[in-house]
C-alpha cells in the first residue's frame, strides 16, 4: 500500500496575493488558488495545542498531504470550510521529502 493511496480526500490550498489597492493604498485581500483538488487526508486531533507566535491555540484538524508547497500563511478549503494553517511539518524518508503534515484551525 503506497502513501498516495491513503490520501482519500481532496482540498484546495490558497495563497494570499496582493490585489488592487484601496483608497488608502492597502492591498485588497485576495486569495489565489495554489493547488486545486489536492489529494489529502484529514484527522481530528484530540486537544492538540499549537504555539503560534506567543499564542497557544487548539488545532481543529490535522491534514496530511503529499510533497506540496504549503506555508503557515496559506489557507485550506476542505468540505466548504476554510482553515488557516497553524503549522507545517515536512516529513522525510531516506531520499528526501516524503509528505507534509499540517495543523489547521477553522477561520471564524
C-alpha positions in Angstrom: 0.0 0.0 0.0 1.5 3.3 -1.0 1.2 6.6 0.8 -0.8 8.2 -2.1 -3.5 5.5 -1.8 -4.1 6.7 1.8 -5.0 10.3 0.6 -8.7 9.7 0.2 -9.9 13.3 0.5 -9.3 16.5 -1.6 -8.7 20.1 -0.6 -8.0 23.5 -2.2 -4.9 25.4 -1.0 -4.9 29.2 -1.4 -2.2 31.8 -1.0 -2.6 35.5 -0.3 -1.8 37.7 -3.3 -1.7 41.5 -3.3 -4.8 42.6 -5.1 -5.9 46.0 -6.2 -5.2 48.8 -3.7 -8.0 50.5 -1.9 -8.3 54.3 -1.5 -5.7 54.2 1.4 -3.1 52.3 -0.7 -3.6 49.0 1.2 -3.8 45.8 -1.0 -7.2 44.2 -1.1 -7.4 40.7 0.5 -7.3 38.3 -2.4 -6.6 34.5 -2.2 -5.4 32.8 -5.3 -5.8 29.0 -5.6 -2.4 27.4 -5.4 -3.5 23.8 -5.5 -6.9 22.7 -6.7 -8.4 19.3 -5.7 -5.1 18.3 -4.0 -5.2 14.7 -2.6 -5.1 14.8 1.2 -6.3 13.0 4.3 -7.5 14.7 7.5 -8.0 13.6 11.0 -9.2 15.3 14.2 -6.5 15.6 16.8 -7.6 15.5 20.5 -6.7 18.6 22.4 -3.6 19.3 20.2 -2.1 22.6 21.2 0.0 24.5 18.7 2.1 27.5 19.5 1.6 30.4 17.0 3.9 33.2 17.9 3.2 34.0 21.6 -0.3 32.5 21.4 -1.2 28.8 22.1 -4.2 27.6 20.1 -6.1 24.3 19.8 -5.9 22.8 16.3 -9.2 21.7 14.8 -7.8 19.4 12.1 -4.6 17.6 11.2 -4.0 17.4 7.4 -1.7 15.0 5.6 -0.6 15.9 2.0 1.9 14.7 -0.5 5.1 16.7 -1.0 3.4 20.0 -1.9 4.2 23.7 -1.4 2.3 25.0 1.6 3.2 27.5 4.3 1.7 28.9 7.5 0.4 31.9 5.6 -1.8 29.8 3.3 -5.5 28.7 3.7 -7.1 25.4 3.1 -10.7 24.8 2.0 -12.0 21.4 2.9 -15.6 20.4 2.7 -16.7 24.1 2.3 -14.9 25.1 5.5 -11.9 27.5 5.3 -9.0 26.8 7.6 -5.9 28.7 8.5 -2.6 26.8 8.6 -1.1 26.8 12.0 2.0 24.7 11.4 3.6 22.8 8.6 6.0 19.9 9.1 7.9 18.3 6.2 8.4 14.6 6.8 11.3 12.9 5.1 12.2 9.4 4.0 15.7 8.1 3.1 15.6 10.0 -0.3 14.1 13.4 0.5 10.7 14.9 1.4 8.0 12.2 1.7 4.9 14.1 2.8 3.6 17.2 4.7 1.6 17.3 7.9 -0.3 20.5 8.8 -2.3 21.6 11.8 -5.3 23.7 10.9 -7.9 25.9 12.7 -11.3 26.9 11.3 -11.5 30.6 10.3 -14.4 32.2 12.1 
